[in-house]
């Protein structure tokens, strides 16, 4: 006979099936006699197995391994001259925040300390809807042509035959796409191995647009800078941690918040007018370039504090869905082609991983009321009641235009064409300054050692020589040091095209 005992947890919850029916014994399964076959009528057992078979959702193609927490964003400075976004209308305004940090290339079980860029995603729930800042911990990226992204990620993953990470794939791609060198210089410095997720900066990378109430806009780069500065690991420390505690980053973030050592960041923006953009030395839509701080200084905006750990990782972090297309009035995307590609790709990924109603999950649901004509689909639990699912004259919705809805910001003119950027001398100016002026002697030693430790594993002499020519275009001494260390012949710099014109960014401001 089954036990009549009812098991209760500390919060007095009674164990039940998924439909709420109480179950006397969680481990029991109905069968014929003591050794007979199981009964299909045992809903509890079938329900248990069926859910277990489906409890893993597809892992993220990139940024699979991550950690996160909750907190708040607080406006500390008046920027109403820049944007009419309601979040920034008053100094002191606070909004709830969910943040997720991640590595990029590894799987969900990979090491937190791996040499890799880091994702830095921030969901701010405002009175006008969710504002997602989907950033990285580096101010630039490997590419500026959006069609290159899937190919690039494939080369950083596993070989389709051996199912192993492959140094030839890794460097073959980078050496064929020399615009990647700026990010490579950062990745193989000690900044490529941050000391935990909560000790790094975050950057928009892309240019966005802030629009004020009069319809005037400026281009912006957003910086989220760790209070107290970022911390890094040496390659030796990172490798040791990968073997001893692959979840070091998750553990460190959770532990700091549990102890009351709340991580905090100060938010800044760099601004550039459309007129300045036309005269800027680089194309401001080029994700491989930064805006010099001397010309475009950081302007403080607000503060982010993480002060609450999650109660359930899957519900609050694994199901968190961030997208750069989640914007609010007063903040707009620029024409950066990689950003424009991401505006589609991120929500499309969420619809695949989580379903078409991913935005209704509690961690993603806005605090602002939702009213539209979207209905039904898998897991639709906020189906908006009896409100008509079309533009009804009987039960009409209200419509609120943006203050600048009809302002022509930019006027583009040109033919439809398949565009692929070219490599010019401009692509090596900022990496050269990083090597020659920003890195210390110790930084340079670490960089060379980190590159040597990876590049030496490439078997192809052609790939090595090509990547060395990219390094030589940055600095000949840098290339020679790496070549000597891996036992490869020294090479001449990659031949880059002269910068035919300093300004490729032509747009008419309204």
Residue pairs with C-beta under 8 A, 6 or more apart in sequence:
2 24
2 25
2 28
3 24
3 25
4 24
5 24
6 14
6 15
6 22
6 24
7 14
7 15
7 26
8 14
8 15
14 22
15 22
15 23
15 26
16 22
16 23
17 23
17 43
17 44
17 47
18 47
18 51
21 44
23 44
29 38
29 42
29 45
30 38
30 39
30 41
30 42
30 45
31 37
31 38
31 39
32 39
38 45
40 46
57 318
57 319
57 353
57 354
58 352
58 353
59 107
59 108
60 102
60 108
60 349
60 353
61 153
61 349
62 104
62 105
62 153
63 102
63 103
63 104
63 119
63 121
64 102
64 103
64 106
64 107
64 108
64 110
65 102
65 103
65 106
65 107
65 108
65 109
65 110
65 112
66 100
66 101
66 102
66 103
66 119
66 197
66 317
67 100
67 101
67 102
67 112
67 197
67 249
67 250
67 253
67 254
67 317
68 98
68 99
68 100
68 101
68 310
68 316
68 317
68 320
69 98
69 99
69 253
69 254
69 257
69 306
69 308
69 309
69 310
70 96
70 97
70 98
70 99
70 306
70 307
70 308
70 309
70 310
70 316
71 96
71 97
71 99
71 262
71 304
71 305
71 306
71 307
71 308
72 94
72 95
72 96
72 97
72 304
72 305
72 307
73 87
73 94
73 95
73 97
73 122
73 124
73 267
73 302
73 303
73 304
74 92
74 93
74 94
74 302
74 303
74 304
74 305
75 87
75 88
75 90
75 91
75 92
75 93
75 94
75 301
75 302
76 91
76 266
76 300
76 301
76 302
76 303
77 91
77 299
77 300
77 301
77 302
78 88
78 91
79 88
79 210
79 269
79 299
79 301
80 88
80 89
80 212
80 213
81 212
82 88
82 210
82 212
82 218
82 220
82 269
82 271
83 210
83 211
83 212
83 330
83 331
84 211
84 212
84 213
84 329
84 330
84 403
84 404
85 126
85 128
85 131
85 210
85 328
85 329
85 330
85 331
86 126
86 127
86 128
86 328
86 329
86 330
87 93
87 95
87 124
87 126
87 127
87 128
87 131
87 328
88 301
88 302
88 330
95 124
95 125
95 126
96 124
96 125
96 367
97 122
97 123
97 124
97 125
97 304
97 306
98 122
98 123
98 316
98 320
98 363
99 120
99 121
99 122
99 123
99 304
99 306
100 119
100 121
100 317
100 320
100 322
101 118
101 119
101 120
101 121
101 197
101 198
101 200
101 249
101 253
102 118
102 119
102 121
103 110
103 112
103 114
103 116
103 117
103 118
103 119
104 116
104 117
104 118
104 119
104 136
104 156
105 114
105 116
105 153
105 156
105 157
106 114
106 116
109 246
110 246
111 241
111 242
111 246
111 248
112 196
112 197
112 241
112 246
112 247
112 248
112 249
112 250
113 193
113 233
113 237
113 238
113 239
113 241
113 242
113 246
113 248
113 249
114 193
114 238
114 242
115 187
115 188
115 192
115 193
115 235
115 238
115 450
115 454
116 187
116 192
117 136
117 137
117 138
117 141
117 183
117 187
117 192
118 136
118 137
118 194
118 197
118 200
119 134
119 135
119 136
119 137
120 135
120 136
120 137
120 200
120 201
120 202
120 203
120 224
121 132
121 133
121 134
121 135
121 320
121 322
122 132
122 133
122 134
122 135
122 202
122 224
122 304
122 322
123 130
123 131
123 132
123 320
123 322
123 326
123 364
124 130
124 131
124 132
124 133
125 366
125 367
125 368
126 328
126 367
126 368
127 367
127 368
128 328
128 329
128 368
129 326
129 328
129 366
129 368
130 326
130 328
130 364
130 366
130 368
131 326
131 327
131 328
131 331
132 322
132 323
132 324
132 325
132 326
132 327
133 202
133 204
133 222
133 224
133 324
134 322
134 323
134 324
134 342
134 346
135 202
135 203
135 204
135 205
135 222
135 224
136 202
136 203
136 205
137 191
137 194
137 200
137 201
137 202
137 203
138 183
138 186
138 187
138 191
138 203
138 205
139 203
139 205
139 221
139 223
139 290
140 182
140 183
140 186
140 205
140 287
140 288
140 289
140 290
140 430
141 183
141 205
141 287
141 288
141 338
142 152
142 174
142 177
142 179
142 180
142 183
142 184
142 288
143 149
143 152
143 177
143 179
143 180
143 287
143 288
143 338
144 179
144 285
144 286
144 287
144 288
144 337
144 338
144 421
145 337
145 338
145 419
145 420
145 421
146 337
146 338
146 340
146 341
146 342
147 341
148 177
149 338
149 341
151 173
152 173
152 177
154 169
155 169
155 170
155 172
155 173
156 169
156 170
156 173
157 165
158 164
158 165
158 166
159 165
159 166
159 169
167 454
167 455
167 457
167 458
167 459
168 458
168 459
168 460
168 463
170 454
170 458
171 454
171 455
171 458
171 463
171 464
171 467
172 458
172 460
172 463
173 180
174 180
174 181
174 184
174 467
174 470
175 463
175 466
175 467
175 469
175 470
176 466
178 423
178 427
178 428
178 470
178 473
178 494
178 496
179 288
179 421
179 423
179 427
180 288
181 427
181 428
181 431
181 470
181 471
181 473
181 474
182 288
182 289
182 427
182 430
182 431
182 434
183 288
184 431
185 431
185 434
185 435
185 447
185 474
186 192
186 434
188 447
188 450
188 451
188 454
189 439
189 443
189 446
189 447
189 450
190 232
190 233
190 234
190 235
190 443
190 446
190 450
191 200
191 230
191 232
192 450
193 232
193 233
193 234
193 235
193 237
193 238
194 200
194 230
194 231
194 232
194 233
195 231
195 232
195 233
196 231
196 248
196 249
196 252
196 253
197 249
197 250
197 252
197 253
198 226
198 252
198 253
198 256
198 263
198 306
199 226
199 230
199 231
199 263
200 226
200 230
200 231
201 223
201 224
201 225
201 226
201 230
201 265
202 223
202 224
202 265
203 221
203 222
203 223
203 224
204 220
204 221
204 222
204 223
205 221
205 287
206 287
206 324
206 333
206 334
206 336
206 338
206 339
207 219
207 220
207 221
207 272
207 284
207 285
207 334
207 336
207 339
208 219
208 220
208 221
208 222
208 331
208 332
208 333
208 334
208 339
209 217
209 218
209 219
209 220
209 331
209 332
209 333
209 334
209 409
210 217
210 218
210 220
210 269
210 271
210 330
210 331
211 217
211 330
211 331
211 332
211 404
211 407
211 409
212 330
212 404
213 403
213 404
214 403
214 404
215 403
215 404
215 407
215 409
215 510
217 274
217 332
217 409
218 271
218 272
218 273
218 274
219 271
219 272
219 273
219 274
219 277
219 284
219 334
220 269
220 270
220 271
220 272
221 269
221 270
221 290
221 291
221 296
222 267
222 268
222 269
223 267
223 268
223 269
223 270
223 298
224 265
224 266
224 267
224 268
224 304
225 265
225 266
225 267
225 268
225 298
226 263
226 264
226 265
227 264
227 265
227 266
233 241
234 446
235 446
235 449
235 450
235 453
241 248
245 251
253 263
253 306
254 309
256 262
256 263
257 263
257 306
257 307
257 308
257 309
258 309
262 305
262 306
262 307
263 305
263 306
264 303
264 304
264 305
264 306
265 303
265 304
266 300
266 302
266 303
267 300
267 301
267 302
267 303
267 304
268 298
268 299
268 300
268 301
269 298
269 299
269 301
270 291
270 293
270 296
270 297
270 298
270 299
271 296
271 299
272 280
272 284
272 291
272 296
273 509
274 410
274 507
274 509
275 509
277 284
277 505
277 507
278 503
278 505
278 506
278 507
279 503
280 291
280 503
280 505
281 426
281 502
281 503
282 289
282 426
283 289
283 503
283 504
283 505
284 291
284 334
284 505
285 334
285 335
285 336
285 337
285 505
286 421
287 336
287 338
287 339
288 427
289 426
289 430
290 430
310 316
310 317
315 361
315 362
315 363
316 363
317 363
319 354
319 358
319 361
319 363
319 364
320 363
320 364
321 346
321 347
321 350
321 353
321 354
321 358
321 359
321 361
321 364
322 346
323 342
323 343
323 346
323 347
323 350
324 333
324 339
324 342
324 343
324 346
325 333
325 342
325 343
325 344
325 346
325 347
327 333
329 402
329 403
330 402
332 409
333 339
333 340
333 343
335 410
335 412
335 507
337 419
350 358
351 358
354 361
355 377
355 378
355 379
356 377
356 378
357 377
357 378
357 379
357 380
357 381
357 382
358 364
359 365
359 366
360 379
360 380
360 381
360 382
365 382
370 382
370 384
371 384
371 387
371 397
372 384
373 388
373 389
373 390
373 391
374 389
375 383
375 384
375 389
376 383
387 395
388 394
388 395
391 397
407 510
408 510
409 509
409 510
410 507
410 508
410 509
410 510
411 507
411 508
411 510
412 507
422 497
423 494
423 496
423 497
424 496
424 497
424 498
424 499
424 500
425 496
425 497
425 498
425 499
426 499
427 496
428 473
428 474
428 496
431 474
432 474
432 475
435 444
435 447
435 474
435 475
435 478
436 475
439 447
444 478
448 478
448 481
448 482
448 485
451 471
451 482
452 482
452 485
452 486
455 464
455 467
455 482
455 486
456 485
456 486
456 487
458 464
458 467
461 488
464 486
464 488
465 488
465 489
465 491
466 494
468 479
468 482
468 483
468 488
468 490
468 491
469 479
469 491
469 492
469 493
469 494
470 494
471 478
471 479
471 482
472 478
472 479
472 480
472 491
472 492
472 493
472 494
473 493
473 494
473 496
476 493
479 490
479 491
479 493
480 490
483 489
483 490
483 491
484 490
